Amino acid sequence: MIDIAGAVAVESIDEASRDQPEPAHAAAGVRGVAAHYGDPLREQRTLDTEVGLVDRSHRGIVAVPGEERADWLHTLTSQHLATLAAGEGTELLVLSPHGHVEQHAMVAEDGETTWLDTEPGATAGLLAYLEKMRFFSKVEPRDATPDHALLSLVGPAALEALGTLGVTGLAAPDLVAVPGPKFTAGAVPPRPTVRYDVRLLPSGGWARRGPLGVDLLVPRPAMEQVVAELRGAGVPVAGLWAYEAIRVAARRARVGVDTDHRTIPAEVDLIGPAVHLDKGCYRGQETVARVHNMGRPPRRLVLLHLDGVTTDQPPTAGTPVTLDGRPVGFVGTAVLHHELGQVALAVIKRNVPEDARLTIGETAAAIDPS
């Protein structure tokens, strides 16, 4: 989609952006994605009110075939995957021994392979961990990024647009309620804490309905055809900037951008979609259980409104958030939203008051109360 008229590549704006293919993937022919196609705010409005097609083909794709894949992934990650069936998707985390978030992946099961799509730049680390933990398990994890690409239909009309590709009736995400502290054993059903409906695409690959729309995993040779079919049906394209603005407004944290090396799942609202609290042991489980039972993670994810008076440039990820001159957190993703103006996701100390007058550099910031 980088060849579509008006496309402006992410790396042409920010050479250091993490939204680029990993070097090994670029060497294998994976191309960059568009930040926008000439009108970022219009593209945002399209995703917010109608539907647009977003190129996210720079994301890493890990394929895990093998008859023991479900049980194996169940033991290694935070999600309950032992009962994952064909046509189901979910989310998972890989945690450090101390419970810090190392990897996040979206999941889809097609009956023969479990597919994991993860952040650009994170594929090698995720695959290395999986390879290290193979032992004698009947699984064959591999990097499938050079062969498969992820696209996303985003917006309230995403399901209608998906019908163009011959897939209809994807069910809405099915999320299990997070239990309170010190819940009784068996309170969380033995299934993924969120289920995303997955259907095979006639052209190959699959469609997965998620929190922001419908993700499409397609073989790279079929990508041009899929894009042409959707555009021919009137679906406009939108850049990654528009997608990120929608994600920020939805308060969906992105691992590696809205997290740091100390982040635990409860701080960035990842318990609900990606952590099963009653599945038994996995790496980092002790920290997850202790923090949940105490009910007070040390930090929290918030949406900040920035005044935009001193500068019209959003702060970069990692910029400190201060209160009365003292650091109380850091900025993650900052965007210019078509309705909200300058906003940012930030991780701040839990005891920061809701009405605190925060600053990011010389920019004033306020916590969104909703």
Steps between C-alpha positions, in 0.01 A plus 500: 500500500804726517470542120149648518488862385557746783665250734759654733725237655547496877880492469502806272361701792683330786804289416509369858133392508435152633224469237736359240569141397773330697829494306474127432146546368599797284781291354240234417290752307257627765432864417420799717152629575334837451470752781225665298369550147490878497231591755555337842204667674256404226634145516437500876141616453449222248619236748291655777174527309509263201775252404851515361773255405829533690828341394657337808714258300810605694379304804682179580325169430597181682343172388482211747390171340527167678259271682605618849488873424199590718623334818855621438401864456266466799795417728724780369266800492247687711190387309289184535567330166454131578145508360566740212298369205507558127327828421600667826739784572618670817797690647801387704799635686849369562616625840839518667562287811405811702174551314606787274350510150749384238279404204140544390343310212161475337404138437299311236448124469403354161496130591849424373710792623489750784589843362655770717533858373718731702666840501751586225840448652374235744486195274857382554468523879169313509623230265825459695305445822272245336793316343678489836196340662433235234689213664328183367160657431340426164495858378683687225491877559628708210514859380225531239528875447662475154209281386197664665377856549254655745240753382223654711148614421423762763172675568132435567446371144788249515274194490315631197830558321616151593203358310677610182753223567230237551500491882193596702363459851812541713387504863589784735791448743402286800677628814493330841457739793813548712432364850561706811796452735527168684242331280416133553661231286292423193354852481663551158382245241769278340508681164672803350398813690404660169388315191525656155308339216729375220392391150700378203521730199417349157823649362709345780577614852234602750292785641487567875254738663673695776458806719558760224359321197599200289858384445584317179799268477566435133779329307722777365449389136122552555531837671472708184184314395336542842578872507366542146175318584436715805588827327290398202205463740554857618705441814750789536853459627625661822850532638657377821468845661122473474504150647716611791267791576203262518699264723601778738141625531399140583776488766661189358859484622769396256781293651838661443350847450256545788703275731849495647722227644313512834144480367276227639173399329267659758654844441400518133161323499630175355358270769156477337596411142833325548534343846312203646513541877410140588693285253792395718872556467678687222800730507415819693174361642595566862527876444173512307315316780655706780420836340145392411429377851636823649283693254748784462749493211761773556421686176207543262432577135326832435394712205645851520367811330787732397446875474699534174581864577878494517542255210289325241735199500391206718761386755710196418449168674690483826478873579456545878167611645556729800293636788637803687836434337516133605486213249184292549494301177574500129324563170432212263317570175412866432278595206296781350143367511238635262256571787700491823793711381843414641470194724741238631504175686720515808593274790499692829520424872173375641485768771502792253167686552249500215502881491879533512660773288761299316772616265685330215799719425337843468161359406217493755304174523182383671371149568186405310241425771291250304 
